C-alpha cells in the first residue's frame, strides 16, 4: 500500500485533513501531558497509567502516520457522469429476480461504508461494476455463492 493511490472525495479529503491537524495540534499535546503525569507517579515498570499513556501515544502516532500516507497518495474524485461506470460513479442496480433497486457510490477503500451506500472499488461488487454500461448484467462471488445484477442507471 505504500505507493498505492487512495481515491477520496473532496469531503473525505478535507475530513482527513482536519483529523490530522487535530491529532497533531491537540491530541499529541494531551498524550504528552498524560505521559508526564504518569511518569511522576513513580516506578515505570509497574505503572499502569504510564503503560496506558504509551499505548495511547502509539495509537495516535500510528493514526497520524496512516493519515499522512493516505493524504500524500490521494487522488480526489469528482462526480462521474457518463456511460461507463468508474470510481466516483453513483449507480442503481437490481439483483436478478428481485424488484428492489439499490443505489451505490463507488469510492476508494478508505471511504467505503456499505450502510451509507458507498462501496469500495476493491470490493467484489465495486470491482464488478467498474467498466459496465447501463443495461449490462454482471455477477460476482459472495460467501453464499455467485450473484447476478443488472446495472439500471449511472448517475
PEUR-V291336 format. One record per backbone hydrogen bond with DSSP energy under -1.0 kcal/mol. CO is the residue of the C=O (numbers start at 1). NH is the residue of the N-H. E is the energy in kcal/mol with one decimal. If there is no record, write none. Layout:
co & nh & e
CO & NH & E
CO & NH & E
This chain:
co & nh & e
6 & 75 & -3.1
8 & 77 & -3.3
9 & 13 & -2.4
10 & 14 & -2.4
11 & 15 & -2.3
12 & 16 & -2.8
13 & 17 & -2.2
14 & 18 & -2.5
15 & 19 & -2.3
16 & 20 & -2.6
17 & 21 & -2.2
18 & 22 & -2.5
19 & 23 & -2.6
20 & 24 & -2.5
21 & 25 & -2.8
22 & 26 & -2.3
22 & 27 & -2.0
23 & 28 & -2.0
26 & 30 & -2.2
27 & 31 & -2.6
28 & 32 & -2.3
29 & 33 & -2.2
30 & 34 & -2.2
31 & 35 & -2.5
32 & 36 & -2.4
33 & 37 & -2.4
34 & 38 & -2.6
35 & 39 & -2.4
36 & 40 & -1.3
38 & 41 & -1.2
39 & 42 & -1.3
47 & 51 & -2.2
48 & 52 & -2.5
49 & 53 & -2.2
50 & 54 & -2.3
51 & 55 & -2.2
52 & 56 & -2.4
53 & 57 & -2.3
54 & 58 & -2.3
55 & 59 & -2.3
56 & 60 & -2.5
57 & 61 & -2.7
58 & 62 & -2.3
59 & 63 & -2.4
60 & 64 & -2.5
61 & 65 & -2.3
62 & 66 & -2.4
63 & 67 & -2.8
64 & 68 & -2.5
65 & 69 & -2.1
66 & 70 & -2.6
67 & 71 & -2.9
68 & 72 & -2.1
69 & 73 & -1.7
73 & 6 & -2.0
75 & 8 & -2.4
85 & 131 & -2.9
86 & 89 & -2.4
88 & 80 & -1.2
89 & 106 & -2.7
90 & 155 & -4.0
91 & 104 & -2.4
92 & 152 & -2.3
92 & 153 & -1.6
93 & 102 & -2.8
94 & 150 & -2.3
95 & 98 & -2.1
102 & 93 & -2.9
104 & 91 & -3.3
105 & 119 & -2.4
106 & 88 & -2.7
107 & 121 & -1.9
108 & 111 & -1.4
113 & 116 & -1.2
113 & 118 & -2.4
114 & 117 & -1.6
117 & 105 & -2.9
118 & 113 & -2.4
119 & 107 & -2.8
123 & 127 & -3.2
124 & 128 & -1.9
125 & 129 & -1.5
126 & 130 & -1.4
129 & 132 & -2.3
132 & 85 & -2.8
133 & 136 & -2.5
136 & 151 & -3.1
138 & 149 & -3.1
140 & 147 & -2.4
142 & 145 & -2.0
145 & 142 & -1.0
147 & 140 & -1.8
148 & 96 & -2.5
149 & 138 & -2.5
150 & 94 & -2.1
151 & 135 & -3.4
153 & 92 & -2.4
